[in-house]
Amino acid sequence: MCKKWGLSFIFFFGLFSFLTYSCWQNRVYDWDMPGYLGCFYSWDYPDNPQKVHELVYSTIKKEASPTEYQDIIAYNYANQVFTKNYKAFGEQLPYYYVKVGYNAAVYLFYKLGFSGPHALFIVNFLSYFFSGVLVLYILKLLLPRKNWLQALIALVIMWLPPVRSMAQNPTPDIFVLVFTLLFLICILQRSSEILKFICLLCCILIRPDYILFALSYLFVMSVLHFIKNSKKINWYYIFQTVIFVGIYFFIIKFYHYPGWKDLFYDSFFYRRPVISAESADFTFKRYWDFLIFKLINFKRITLAATILLAATFYLSKNLETRILALLFFANIYIKYVFFPDGANLRFFIGFVILLFFIFLKALTDKYGFGRLQKIP
């Protein structure tokens, strides 16, 4: 048994190390990078926006290929303006400032001596590698004694193009995946509420839009507790809700975040070169039409998530398992409603992975070839 586990372990980490190295070799210098670099450079030069602006583009130019750098500075008219106008560039930074947890992690590696762009990628690739380890750990919880199957499924998950894209692009998506996986482990192992709270808090600090995920989980758990405990209110869930909402609004206000409407307008309708020069006005009809139109790019996620949800309900009659499946399924579409970039699967693949693990739990519970257990 130990020999089989050792061989599967070597197999997994050998191939996964190669996969991680391959992602590093194919890292992408994209137009989000200047925003994140501007955040932590401004921590060093809070009163010198010109210096921050110059550092951002000069450091990228040193490391990116000529083609990638040209794409960054000329992706659209707004990017051309950002490259030349430090004030216009500075007005965009609140979109990135609010991801304070991600910026803090990157800043740490920057202070350890790495260049700004490399600090971004190191956080991402360490997160990618650690995510792979957590995926394998979850599979060991769900499929004990199935060592080769655990390794194979883990490799397939980490090989998926949207997962690799999260690592290769300088965004916080792969970093937040680490904490959503840790959160799932806490649920599967029935860990203390404080550990779940910490995981959700980290998600919100890394990406404040994960407040929706945290609040939906707390709402569902509050209702479940109310039903199962003779209509008694769990004040601890309410307390957590108040803390999360308070932290969210503090971050938004402290960094002068423009708001969801501005983000949506700049992301999907027109990227304003100077935010203060033009208001982000659009009607609900325009938003709705765009939402429906973008569904065509969402068919793969919709198909995969629907199959996993239906299969979970078919396999399991357990209320908690069904509720968790519904929770992760619903959050895919909550995310889509607020940010319908259906073609960019990295925004949604994390919830699909969580849903897959709940399906796997239902499968193993029904057929008994693996029982959930704590790993000593």
Secondary structure per residue as TSV (DSSP state, phi and psi in degrees):
chain	resnum	aa	ss	phi	psi
A	1	M	-	360.0	-46.0
A	2	C	H	-65.0	-36.2
A	3	K	H	-65.5	-43.3
A	4	K	H	-63.3	-42.2
A	5	W	H	-62.8	-43.3
A	6	G	H	-62.7	-42.4
A	7	L	H	-66.4	-42.1
A	8	S	H	-67.0	-35.2
A	9	F	H	-63.6	-46.6
A	10	I	H	-63.6	-42.1
A	11	F	H	-58.8	-48.3
A	12	F	H	-63.4	-53.0
A	13	F	H	-71.4	-27.3
A	14	G	H	-65.0	-52.0
A	15	L	H	-70.1	-36.8
A	16	F	H	-69.4	-35.1
A	17	S	H	-63.2	-41.2
A	18	F	H	-63.8	-40.3
A	19	L	H	-64.7	-40.4
A	20	T	H	-64.9	-43.8
A	21	Y	H	-62.8	-39.1
A	22	S	H	-62.8	-40.6
A	23	C	H	-63.3	-41.7
A	24	W	H	-60.9	-42.9
A	25	Q	H	-65.6	-23.2
A	26	N	T	-111.1	26.9
A	27	R	-	-62.4	151.8
A	28	V	-	-116.3	126.1
A	29	Y	-	-92.7	101.7
A	30	D	-	-116.2	-176.5
A	31	W	T	-77.1	-3.4
A	32	D	T	-81.2	-23.0
A	33	M	H	-57.9	-45.2
A	34	P	H	-56.5	-36.1
A	35	G	H	-64.1	-45.9
A	36	Y	H	-69.9	-38.1
A	37	L	H	-63.4	-40.6
A	38	G	H	-60.8	-31.2
A	39	C	H	-64.0	-55.1
A	40	F	H	-83.3	-20.8
A	41	Y	H	-66.2	-34.7
A	42	S	H	-70.7	-19.4
A	43	W	H	-69.1	-32.3
A	44	D	H	-81.7	-30.1
A	45	Y	-	-130.0	66.9
A	46	P	T	-65.5	-23.4
A	47	D	T	-109.2	15.4
A	48	N	-	-136.5	74.1
A	49	P	H	-63.3	-28.9
A	50	Q	H	-65.5	-40.6
A	51	K	H	-63.9	-43.2
A	52	V	H	-59.7	-47.5
A	53	H	H	-60.2	-44.4
A	54	E	H	-66.1	-41.7
A	55	L	H	-63.1	-42.0
A	56	V	H	-56.0	-54.6
A	57	Y	H	-79.1	-28.7
A	58	S	H	-72.0	-38.3
A	59	T	H	-70.6	-36.9
A	60	I	H	-65.7	-41.9
A	61	K	H	-61.5	-33.4
A	62	K	H	-66.6	-33.7
A	63	E	H	-105.7	-33.7
A	64	A	S	-76.9	154.7
A	65	S	-	-69.3	158.0
A	66	P	H	-54.2	-38.4
A	67	T	H	-66.1	-45.1
A	68	E	H	-65.6	-41.7
A	69	Y	H	-64.2	-41.2
A	70	Q	H	-62.3	-37.4
A	71	D	H	-65.7	-38.0
A	72	I	H	-66.1	-43.6
A	73	I	H	-87.7	-12.0
A	74	A	H	-134.3	24.5
A	75	Y	S	-58.8	-40.7
A	76	N	S	-153.9	-179.4
A	77	Y	H	-61.2	-39.2
A	78	A	H	-60.2	-43.3
A	79	N	H	-63.1	-34.6
A	80	Q	H	-63.9	-39.6
A	81	V	H	-67.9	-42.6
A	82	F	H	-59.1	-37.4
A	83	T	H	-64.8	-33.0
A	84	K	H	-99.7	-24.2
A	85	N	-	-119.3	108.2
A	86	Y	H	-68.2	-28.2
A	87	K	H	-70.1	-43.7
A	88	A	H	-63.0	-40.1
A	89	F	H	-61.6	-43.6
A	90	G	H	-64.2	-30.5
A	91	E	H	-70.1	-19.6
A	92	Q	H	-83.4	-20.0
A	93	L	T	-62.4	-32.4
A	94	P	H	-56.0	-26.3
A	95	Y	H	-61.4	-28.5
A	96	Y	H	-102.7	-30.4
A	97	Y	H	-55.1	-37.3
A	98	V	T	-66.6	-17.4
A	99	K	-	-85.4	59.7
A	100	V	H	-63.7	-35.6
A	101	G	H	-65.4	-42.8
A	102	Y	H	-66.0	-45.9
A	103	N	H	-61.0	-37.8
A	104	A	H	-66.4	-40.9
A	105	A	H	-64.5	-43.1
A	106	V	H	-65.1	-41.4
A	107	Y	H	-61.6	-35.9
A	108	L	H	-59.4	-47.3
A	109	F	H	-70.3	-31.4
A	110	Y	H	-62.7	-42.1
A	111	K	H	-72.8	-19.8
A	112	L	T	-78.5	-4.6
A	113	G	T	116.4	-0.6
A	114	F	-	-80.9	153.7
A	115	S	-	-67.2	161.4
A	116	G	H	-55.3	-53.8
A	117	P	H	-60.2	-40.9
A	118	H	H	-67.5	-33.8
A	119	A	H	-62.6	-40.1
A	120	L	H	-60.1	-48.2
A	121	F	H	-70.1	-34.0
A	122	I	H	-64.0	-43.6
A	123	V	H	-58.3	-43.2
A	124	N	H	-65.9	-43.7
A	125	F	H	-77.6	-30.6
A	126	L	H	-65.5	-39.2
A	127	S	H	-65.1	-40.3
A	128	Y	H	-62.7	-45.6
A	129	F	H	-65.4	-44.0
A	130	F	H	-66.9	-35.3
A	131	S	H	-60.9	-41.0
A	132	G	H	-61.1	-40.9
A	133	V	H	-64.0	-41.6
A	134	L	H	-67.5	-38.2
A	135	V	H	-60.2	-44.9
A	136	L	H	-62.9	-39.7
A	137	Y	H	-63.0	-44.1
A	138	I	H	-61.9	-41.1
A	139	L	H	-65.6	-32.6
A	140	K	H	-68.4	-31.1
A	141	L	H	-68.9	-41.5
A	142	L	H	-85.6	-29.1
A	143	L	S	-128.7	60.4
A	144	P	T	-61.1	143.7
A	145	R	T	74.5	0.1
A	146	K	-	-105.8	63.0
A	147	N	H	-61.3	-46.5
A	148	W	H	-69.3	-35.9
A	149	L	H	-66.9	-40.4
A	150	Q	H	-57.1	-49.5
A	151	A	H	-62.8	-42.8
A	152	L	H	-66.1	-46.1
A	153	I	H	-64.0	-42.1
A	154	A	H	-60.7	-42.9
A	155	L	H	-64.7	-40.8
A	156	V	H	-63.2	-44.0
A	157	I	H	-60.8	-46.3
A	158	M	H	-75.1	-16.8
A	159	W	H	-82.4	-20.6
A	160	L	S	-51.2	132.4
A	161	P	H	-52.2	-42.6
A	162	P	H	-63.9	-33.0
A	163	V	H	-70.1	-45.0
A	164	R	H	-63.9	-34.9
A	165	S	H	-62.6	-36.3
A	166	M	H	-61.6	-36.6
A	167	A	H	-75.5	-37.3
A	168	Q	H	-77.9	-23.0
A	169	N	S	-100.4	139.1
A	170	P	S	-75.8	72.3
A	171	T	S	-135.6	163.7
A	172	P	S	-83.3	7.4
A	173	D	H	-62.8	-42.4
A	174	I	H	-72.2	-30.1
A	175	F	H	-66.8	-43.2
A	176	V	H	-71.4	-25.5
A	177	L	H	-60.8	-35.5
A	178	V	H	-55.2	-45.4
A	179	F	H	-80.3	-26.6
A	180	T	H	-70.3	-35.4
A	181	L	H	-68.0	-41.5
A	182	L	H	-61.5	-38.7
A	183	F	H	-61.4	-43.5
A	184	L	H	-64.3	-39.7
A	185	I	H	-60.4	-41.6
A	186	C	H	-60.6	-39.5
A	187	I	H	-67.0	-47.8
A	188	L	H	-63.5	-36.8
A	189	Q	T	-92.6	4.4
A	190	R	T	53.0	48.8
A	191	S	-	-73.0	173.8
A	192	S	-	-65.9	154.7
A	193	E	H	-63.3	-28.3
A	194	I	H	-66.7	-36.2
A	195	L	H	-67.7	-40.5
A	196	K	H	-63.7	-40.8
A	197	F	H	-59.0	-45.0
A	198	I	H	-62.8	-42.2
A	199	C	H	-62.1	-45.6
A	200	L	H	-66.2	-38.2
A	201	L	H	-61.9	-43.4
A	202	C	H	-62.2	-39.5
A	203	C	H	-59.5	-43.8
A	204	I	H	-67.9	-38.8
A	205	L	H	-67.6	-32.7
A	206	I	H	-78.3	-45.5
A	207	R	-	-137.4	102.2
A	208	P	G	-57.3	-22.8
A	209	D	G	-67.1	-12.0
A	210	Y	G	-73.7	1.6
A	211	I	H	-58.7	-32.8
A	212	L	H	-66.6	-40.1
A	213	F	H	-65.5	-45.8
A	214	A	H	-63.0	-45.8
A	215	L	H	-68.5	-36.7
A	216	S	H	-65.6	-39.0
A	217	Y	H	-64.3	-46.7
A	218	L	H	-64.3	-37.3
A	219	F	H	-64.2	-47.4
A	220	V	H	-62.2	-44.2
A	221	M	H	-67.2	-34.4
A	222	S	H	-64.5	-44.9
A	223	V	H	-64.7	-43.4
A	224	L	H	-61.8	-43.7
A	225	H	H	-64.2	-40.3
A	226	F	H	-61.6	-41.6
A	227	I	H	-71.3	-41.7
A	228	K	H	-83.3	-12.9
A	229	N	T	-123.9	48.6
A	230	S	T	52.4	44.4
A	231	K	T	61.2	35.5
A	232	K	-	-93.0	137.2
A	233	I	-	-83.5	132.8
A	234	N	-	-91.5	101.9
A	235	W	H	-70.2	-19.6
A	236	Y	H	-65.6	-38.7
A	237	Y	H	-65.7	-38.7
A	238	I	H	-66.3	-39.7
A	239	F	H	-61.9	-43.8
A	240	Q	H	-61.7	-41.7
A	241	T	H	-59.0	-45.3
A	242	V	H	-61.9	-42.5
A	243	I	H	-63.8	-47.6
A	244	F	H	-62.0	-44.3
A	245	V	H	-64.9	-40.6
A	246	G	H	-62.7	-45.1
A	247	I	H	-63.9	-43.0
A	248	Y	H	-58.3	-50.7
A	249	F	H	-69.3	-30.6
A	250	F	H	-63.2	-46.2
A	251	I	H	-61.5	-46.0
A	252	I	H	-61.1	-45.0
A	253	K	H	-73.4	-41.1
A	254	F	H	-62.1	-39.6
A	255	Y	T	-97.7	9.9
A	256	H	T	54.0	47.4
A	257	Y	-	-63.2	129.5
A	258	P	-	-61.4	-34.3
A	259	G	-	121.6	165.7
A	260	W	H	-62.0	-41.0
A	261	K	H	-61.3	-41.3
A	262	D	H	-65.3	-43.3
A	263	L	H	-62.0	-44.4
A	264	F	H	-62.8	-45.5
A	265	Y	I	-61.8	-46.9
A	266	D	I	-70.1	-28.3
A	267	S	I	-82.7	-35.0
A	268	F	I	-120.6	-25.1
A	269	F	I	-104.1	-54.5
A	270	Y	-	-161.9	120.7
A	271	R	-	-78.2	106.5
A	272	R	-	-71.9	127.1
A	273	P	S	-63.7	-38.3
A	274	V	S	-128.1	108.1
A	275	I	G	-59.2	-41.5
A	276	S	G	-70.4	-13.5
A	277	A	G	-90.7	-9.9
A	278	E	S	-151.1	132.4
A	279	S	-	-82.1	153.4
A	280	A	-	-94.0	78.8
A	281	D	-	-102.8	128.4
A	282	F	-	-156.5	152.5
A	283	T	-	-85.1	163.8
A	284	F	H	-63.3	-35.9
A	285	K	H	-62.4	-42.0
A	286	R	H	-64.0	-41.6
A	287	Y	H	-62.6	-46.5
A	288	W	H	-64.2	-44.2
A	289	D	H	-60.4	-40.4
A	290	F	H	-66.4	-40.5
A	291	L	H	-60.8	-45.7
A	292	I	H	-67.9	-41.9
A	293	F	H	-60.8	-39.4
A	294	K	H	-74.4	-12.4
A	295	L	G	-60.7	-26.2
A	296	I	G	-62.3	-29.2
A	297	N	G	-84.9	-2.3
A	298	F	G	-106.0	8.3
A	299	K	H	-67.2	-34.5
A	300	R	H	-67.4	-44.4
A	301	I	H	-64.7	-43.1
A	302	T	H	-60.8	-45.4
A	303	L	H	-63.2	-49.0
A	304	A	H	-62.7	-45.5
A	305	A	H	-67.2	-39.7
A	306	T	H	-66.0	-42.4
A	307	I	H	-62.4	-44.8
A	308	L	H	-64.4	-40.9
A	309	L	H	-66.3	-47.4
A	310	A	H	-61.9	-42.1
A	311	A	H	-64.9	-38.7
A	312	T	H	-63.2	-43.9
A	313	F	H	-67.0	-33.8
A	314	Y	H	-68.6	-39.8
A	315	L	H	-82.5	-28.6
A	316	S	-	-125.7	135.9
A	317	K	-	-102.7	-0.3
A	318	N	-	-69.1	127.4
A	319	L	H	-62.7	-44.5
A	320	E	H	-64.8	-40.7
A	321	T	H	-62.5	-44.1
A	322	R	H	-64.7	-40.8
A	323	I	H	-65.1	-42.3
A	324	L	H	-62.6	-41.6
A	325	A	H	-61.3	-44.8
A	326	L	H	-63.8	-38.5
A	327	L	H	-60.8	-49.8
A	328	F	H	-68.4	-37.6
A	329	F	H	-62.8	-46.5
A	330	A	H	-63.0	-36.2
A	331	N	H	-69.6	-23.9
A	332	I	H	-60.8	-43.3
A	333	Y	H	-84.8	-26.9
A	334	I	H	-61.8	-44.7
A	335	K	H	-61.0	-43.0
A	336	Y	H	-64.7	-41.0
A	337	V	H	-60.3	-37.6
A	338	F	H	-88.5	-24.5
A	339	F	-	-148.4	81.1
A	340	P	-	-81.5	55.1
A	341	D	-	-90.4	70.2
A	342	G	T	-62.3	-24.5
A	343	A	T	-78.5	-18.2
A	344	N	-	-99.9	89.7
A	345	L	G	-69.4	-15.8
A	346	R	G	-62.6	-22.1
A	347	F	G	-73.1	-20.8
A	348	F	T	-120.3	-18.2
A	349	I	H	-63.0	-28.9
A	350	G	H	-60.7	-43.6
A	351	F	H	-69.9	-32.9
A	352	V	H	-65.4	-39.9
A	353	I	H	-62.5	-44.4
A	354	L	H	-61.1	-42.3
A	355	L	H	-63.5	-38.3
A	356	F	H	-61.5	-40.9
A	357	F	H	-67.0	-35.1
A	358	I	H	-67.6	-39.3
A	359	F	H	-59.6	-43.3
A	360	L	H	-64.5	-37.7
A	361	K	H	-62.8	-44.1
A	362	A	H	-62.2	-39.6
A	363	L	H	-64.7	-47.6
A	364	T	H	-69.7	-34.1
A	365	D	H	-65.6	-37.1
A	366	K	H	-74.0	-43.7
A	367	Y	H	-99.5	-8.3
A	368	G	-	72.5	11.5
A	369	F	S	-85.1	2.7
A	370	G	S	-160.2	130.7
A	371	R	-	-114.1	135.0
A	372	L	-	-63.1	131.0
A	373	Q	-	-153.8	153.5
A	374	K	-	-73.3	141.4
A	375	I	-	-91.2	120.9
A	376	P	-	-67.1	360.0
